[in-house]
Amino acid sequence: MDDQRPVELAKGIYWVGVVDWNLRDFHGYETPKGGSYNAYLVVDEKIALIDTVKAPFAGEMLRRIEQIVDPSKIDYVISNHVEMDHSSSISTIMKVAPNAKLFASSKGQSGLSEYYKEEGFHDWDLTVVKTGDELSLGERTLMFIEATMLHWPDSMQTYVKEDALLFSNDAFGQHVATSKRFDDEVDDVIEDAGIYYANILLPFGSQVLKYVEKLKEIGVHPEMIAPAHGVIWRRDVSKIMTQYLKWANGETTPKVIVIYDTMWGSTEKMAMEIVEGARSAGVEVRLRHLRKNDWSLTMKELMDASIVAIGAPTMNNDMFYTLSGFITYMKGLRPKGKKFFLFGSYGWGGGAVKGMEKMLESGRFELAMESMQVKFRPYEEDKKACREIGYKLGEMAKENANN
Ligand code: FEO
């Protein structure tokens, strides 16, 4: 059991979440630093619990709440998001506090009804709320804000008006396990938020932009942002807000990322020469071997690159399997503003480059130039060609960057 005590964010407002120190895989996305599921308790004339935690940690959350109030006295449970990392302890809470009223968005209600029909959903007193609806706790007022696709259609956020404190659920999160609770107590928080954005919110840039506009329209100007994952932003909220706008707008820099796998080293030699050529054009370059690097970090590196080179050896007449997995993953995340170059090696029939071309075409990604492949191994003339291509890609990275 984690013996960390609740942490007071503002008077009467507490973090009662859990740290998942051993989380290494969040629905397929590598989390080498672990993670947390943040729930919050607002204690006023009425007591409100904002979100819950992943089911195996329900007892730990309850023990944290018990240090502040009797959990059976919880009046309101706010379900900002149906995904199980936040909702799967609701049935436990509703057993402990059977008179609590539950609040969710319209899509949240239907999601909860479908997930938890066997856990007692039909006995729960649930009120559907929409943007601008308010719930008085006594001295404090909660306002609800629908945040569609940040991260699912049902997602919403909860704002404590008097404290300018936004419970942002998935938005502004980071997957990090730490005993610290605030952004000014840790290093690399923007980097960690970027890895999270690249793997969770990247497909939803237009919705992020609309959401930021909506906050302004309804007069929400948070001074503290308490997400459902990672540390709480209190130092300078405008910094992460500005960063979200950059990511949502698909900003790219003059950067080439070379992503590859290799069987007997031929595709790797090509990748190294492309890196050398791009480097000689004076741009930032990254090299990522798919079986030696976390894909989640590779997606973060890819997010602001203006050129992406992808190399695969041929195996059984098709691309090596890690490439089909990675390209499928990347296609789903829909990175913007990039041009691609494909390369690879083969022994007899080939197939890797053709297979990758088809996958990129189906994802409507733009190719920077004709693909290149070598038979068996790259000789000196092939290496020279790769260096020349790398240089051209470096020059293109400068032209294609939008920042
Ligand atoms: Fe943290 Fe979309 O769940």
Residues whose N, C-alpha, C, O or C-beta is under 5 A from the ligand:
A	BS01	FEO	E83 D85 H151 D170
